[in-house]
């Protein structure tokens, strides 16, 4: 019996979740052997902005700022 394998190679730690988790999950459910490799560890941030700017960019709206409010339309 031939073993079917999938090998995902991504650049960033969350790339699999955002781009291919569903496909890999379906392949695994179909009996495939799944392997993955992340090339970067994700700690570099940005080469253009410093850590403070990356963490809190100007004009960014907190996505949870309106959560739970009943007075919003």
N, C-alpha and C positions, 0 to 999 in steps of 0.2 A: 504494500500500500504506500503510495506517495504522500508525503506530508506537504501540505500547502502552507507556505509561510509568507507573511507580510512584514516588511522592514521599513518603518517610517523614519526618515531623517529630517529633523527640523532645526531651525536656527535658534529659536528662543524657547524657554521653558513652557510657555502657555500656547505655543503654536498648535500642538496636537489637539488641545481642547477646543480651540477656536476653528481649526480648519479640517480636522479629520477624525475626531473622536467617534462620530456616528458611524463612519465607514469602518473604522477599526473594530468597533463594537459589533457591527453586523458580520464582519468577517470572522471574528472570534466565535460568535454564536453559531456560525456555519461550520465551525470545526477547524478554522485556520489557527496556526501558531503565530502569535503576534510579538514583534520585537520593535523597539524604538530607540533612537539615539538623539539626544539634544546636544547640539554643537556648542552653544554658549551657556554660561551659567546664569545670565540675566542680571548680573550685578553692575554692569557698566553704565547703565542709565543712558546718558546722552553725551555726545562729544561736543554738542553745540551749547548746551545749557548746564549750569551748575546744579548741585543736588537740591538746593532750595527752590530754584525755578522749576525743576522737573516735578517736585512734590506738590507745589502750589502755584501753578501758572496763573498769571493775571487774567481776570475775566472768567475763570473756571467757576461754574455753578456746582455746588455740592449736589450730587444726584439724589441724595436722600433728604434734602432740605424741606420738602413738602410732604414727606411720608407721614401718614396718620392724621393729617389735618383735614377736618371736615368742612372748613370754610372756603376751600378752594373749589372753583367750578369744575 
